[in-house]
């Protein structure tokens, strides 16, 4: 789900930002340099080459060996006899700069404004080199564990929300589910347009309230109510989509009951578990570089589509309060059979009368 993926990324970045602002510890630097050395596109650095913050090599200065800037830009105007690396920053080569090794920017870019490089120039992302954990002050194993824990936390939170929805808001869940099953494409369109209009709608509400003095005082409460309504619509729509997914999987396996009411909460758990497996696989293979990135991308796309369809179905059903009307089929026309000439009687049903037959050829009527 695109919105859920964005929220998860913001939580991860917010948790990691205090670490980025601090000087790296010796263990973190050692783990990062080891991971960089193991990467096929990596280089060898020592812990003494890594410096916190932006670094500058002034004109006329010579660095005997390699130099790396941790969470900052590396500006080179002099000579670097080894490698020049910037982690979460850019490597900037000014006129007259000379780097006798490789120039690598991790999470940034290489900007050559007139310098000379005798080695290779590479720009790496944290995912592609498998060192996203080291880049934010943690080992790859810690980031993998954090990613899986975050996915499990989202799963448990949706389960906790889904139980009261099934118990106390079942009609609304059924209405949204019915929209998903019968109008999947339309629900996706509604959800996509609804996501685009979230911010404009919030701005329009604030502008409308700002016309009067009382409205200005109500704006903070209106913002909170609007955000809660959007989150509620997203949660209800995603739960409905998870229920439809679980129901489809169980029916495909022939495990759904043919008669009687379906086990809604069981199907809901199965659908949520399917989405959980996608994110767990993406987090478990985070160390695998490109493979982990592809798995996480697939999980994000599938989750976003599911959330968009569910959100659109919730909007189309007005929060699950509007049930789709079943189309009325035309009544079949009465069939006139060959026995319509007979006259029914109230006691014996049909009178035992012979059907008139034409006289044989050559015989006249008396």
N, C-alpha and C positions, 0 to 999 in steps of 0.2 A: 504494500500500500504505500503510495507516494507520500501521503501526509505522515503516516506512521514511521516511514523510513526517515523523513526529515526530522521528526521529533527525536527519534533514536540517535541520529547523528548529532543533533544539538546537545543532547544529554552527554554524549561521549566527549564532544569538544569542550563542553562546559566543565566536565570533570577533569579534563586533561589540561586546561588552560593554566591553572595555578602551577602545575609542574613545569610547563614550558617557560614560565617567566623566571624560574630559579636556575641556578647553576647546576649542571648535571653532576651527579655523584660519580665516584670512580667505578662502581659496579655498573651503572647505567652506561657510561662511556665504553667500558670494556665489552658489555653485551652488544652495544651498537656497532663497535668496530669489528667484533668477531662476525656479526651478522653481515656486515658490509663486505668483509673479506670472503665469506662463503658464497656470496651472490655471484652469478656468472658475469654480471656487468660491473662488479664492484672492484675495489682497490684495497690495498693494505695501508692502514693507518695505525699509529700508536696513540695511546691515551694522552701522551704529552703534546700531540699535534692538535688536539681538540680544545678550543677556547670558547667560553660562553659569551654570547652577545656578538655584535658586529665587530669585525676585525679589518684592519687597514695595513697594507704594505706600502709605505710611502716611497716616493721616487728616490732612487739611489740606495734604498735598503735591499738587503738580500736575506732571504729565509733559507737557511741550510737544512733542507728537508721539506716535509709537507706541512701544510697548515689547513685547519678546518675551523669554520665559524659555526657555533652551535646556536640555532635560533637567531640568526642575524645574517646580514649581508657580508660578503668578503670582497673588499675593494682592493685591487692589486694595481699599483702604479710602478712597483719595483720588480725585483726578480725573485721567483720562487723556484728553488732547485728540485723540488719534489712535486707533489700533487696539491691542487687547490680545490677545496671542498667547502660547500655551504649546506648546512642542514636546516631546512625550513627557512631558506633565504636564497638570495641570488649571488652569483659570482660575477663581479663587474671588473672587466679588464680595461684599464685606461690606456691612452697612447703611451708607448714606451714600456709597457708591462711585458714581462717574459715569464712564462711558466714552462719549465722543462719536463713536466710530467703531464698527468691528465687533469682536466678540469671537469668537476662533477657538481651539479646542483641537485640536492634531494629535496623535493617539495618546493622548488623554485625554478629559476631559469638561469642560463649563462648568457651574459651580455658582453659581447666583445666590441669595444669602442675603439679599437686600434692596437690591441696587444698582440703578442705572438705566443702560440701554443705549439709545442713540439710533440705533445701526446694527443690523446683523444678528448673530444668534448662530448659529454653526455648529460642528459637531464633525466633524472629518475623520479618516479613517484614512490610514495611510501609503500603502496600496495604491490607495485611491480617488483620491488626488491625484497619484500617480505620483512621490512624493518619498521613497520608502522608503530609497533609497540615501543621500540627503542627511540623513535623520533619523538614520542610524547612522554618519555621518561619511564618506560616499562619494557619488559622483555616481550618477544613475540608470544611466548606461552601465556604471559599475564594478559595480553590483549585478547588472545583467543578465549581465555577463560572469561574475561570481561564481556566479550561479545556474546558468548553462549549464555552467560548469566542474564544479560540484558534481554535476550530473546525469551528465556524462560520467565523472566519477570513480566514481560508483556503478556505472555500466555496465561500466567496465573491471574493477572489483573483482568483480562478479558473473561476468564472463567468465573471470577468473582462477580463481574458485572452481568454475565450471561445467566447465572442462576436466578436472581430475582426477576430478570426479564422473562424467563420461561415461566416462572411461577405467577407473576402478577401482571405481566404485559404480553401475554401470549397472543391475544387478538391483533395487537400492533405488529408483533413479529410475523404472524401469519400473513397480514396484509402486505408487508414489505417483501416477504418471501414469494407471495403470489406475483407481485410485480416483477421480481427477478426472473421467475420461471417463464412468464408469458411475454415480457417486454424487456428482454436482456439488452438489446441494442439501444432502445430508447432510454433505458435506465442509465446506461453508460454515457449517453449524450447528455442527459440531465445532470449526472454527476460531474462530468467534465466542465460543463458550462457553470455549474454551481461552484466548483472550486475556483474558477476564474473570477466569479462575481463576489466572492466572500469579502475581500478587502473593499471593493467599491461599495458594496451594500453597507458595510460597517461605517465607511466614510459618509455615505448618504444619511444614515441614521443620526450620526453625530452632527452633521450640518443641519438637519431638520430640527433637532433638539436645541441647537444653539440659537435658534431664532428668539426664543423667550428666555427669561431669567430662570424660571422654574426648570425649563428643559436643560439649561446649562448645569444645574445642580444634579439632574438625573443622568447626565452623560456617563459618569463612571459606572453607575448601576446598569445602565443599558449596555455598556461594553461587556461587563461581566455576564449579563444575561445572554447576550448574543454569542459570546464565546462558548458558554455552557450549552446553548442550543446547538451550535455547530458540532461540538464534541459529542453531544448526545446523539445527533443524527448520524455522525460517523460511526459511533459505537453500535447503534442499532442496525445500521446498514451492514457493517462488517460482520456482526453476529448472524444476521440473516444470510449473508453470503456463505459464512462458514457452515451454517445449518444446511443450506442447499448443497454445498460441496460434500459434506458428510453423508447426506441422504443419497446423493448420486453415486457415491463410492459404494455404499452398502447395497444399494439396489443393483448395481452392476455386478456385485459379487453374489447376489441372490440371498443376502443376509437380512433384508428388510422384511418385516412381517407383511404378508399379503392382505390380512384383514385387521381391522381394529386401528386405534390411533397409533401413529408412529412414536417411537421414543425420542422426543425432540431434544432433550438435553444430551442424550447419548450421541445423536448425530452431530450436535453442536460441538461436543468434545472431539469427535473424530475430525471434523472440519478444521477446528483450531489446531489440532495436532499436526495436520498436514502442513499448514502454514509454518508451524513451529519447526518441523523437520527441515523445511527449506532454509530457514535462517540458521539453524544449528549446523547444517552442512556448510553454509557459507562461512560461519565463524570457525568451524573445525578445520577448514582448509585455508584459513587466512595465511598460514605460513607458506602455502604453495604458490604464492605470487599471482600469476595471471589466472590460474585455475580458481583460486579463492575469490579473485575479483569477479570472474564470470559467474560463479555460483551466487555471490551476493547480488550481482546485477539482476540475475534471473529471479531471485527471491524478491527483490525490490519491485521489479516490473509486475510480477504476478500479484503481489500484495497490493500494489497501487491499483491495478485493474479491478481486483476484488473490492477494494474500498471505494473506488469510484462508482462501480455498479451499485453497490449497496447504498452509497450516499444518494445516488440518483433515484433509486427506488424509494428511499425514504422521503425525498422531496416530492416525487410523483404521487406518493400515497399520503402526502401531508402528515408526515410523522406517523404513518401507520393507522391513521383514522379514516382513510378513504379506501373502501374495498372495491375491487374491480367488479363491474357489472357483467354478468354472464350474458352473452348474446342470445336473443330469443330466436329460435329456429321456426320457420314457417310450418304451419300444420299441413300434413299431407292431404291431398284432395281425395274425396271418397271414390272408391273404385266401383264402377258399375259393372256387375257381372252379368252373365248370360241368363240368370234366374230372376231378373228384375221384373219380368212380366207376371210372375206369380203373386197372388194376393195372400198376405199373412192373415191368420185368424187368431183371435185372442186365446183360444183354448188349445187347439191342436197345432198351432204354429202356421204351417204352410198347407193350404188346401190341396188335397190329392186330386188335382185336375190335370188332364192330359194337355200336353202342349199341342196347339193346332198344327195339323200337317196338311200340306197341299194334296189334292186328290191325285190318284195315279194317272198317268197319261192315257187319253182316250176315254176317260170316264167323266161324265158331266155331273154337276151337282143337281140334286132333285129340286 
